[in-house]
Amino acid sequence: MTLARRIQEIEPFLAVAVAERAQELERSGHDIVHLEFGEPDFEAPPAVRDALARAIKDGRTRYAHSLGILPLREAIAEHYAQTYGVTISPDQILVTSPPAPRPACCSCSDTS
């Protein structure tokens, strides 16, 4: 199979380029901490692994709502009510995980 020439014009995703360079350095004997994809250099704690295993066993393997898991957003709203005395709807709360587009969302928010 021959790839179209235009494929060569596609710019690589920067994180992938950094990861590939880090892997090259690692193969040549350098001690590398891989943070290019936001991956820590340690394993998940046992409680996290156990929760993941339960979620898989319970069939909770789908993407969450685009704003985040509703019970978590409800708990955050309740925390703000109890801690700061403010009323926030769970629909006003966005829960993301890195490297989600959080900065872009924040920069587009109307704070008035």
Secondary structure, 3 states (H helix, E strand, C coil): CCCCHHHHHCCCCHHHHHHHHHHHHHHCCCCCCCCCCCCCCCCCCHHHHHHHHHHHHCCCCCCCCCCCCHHHHHHHHHHHHHHHCCCCCHHHCCCCCCCCCHHHHHHHCCCC
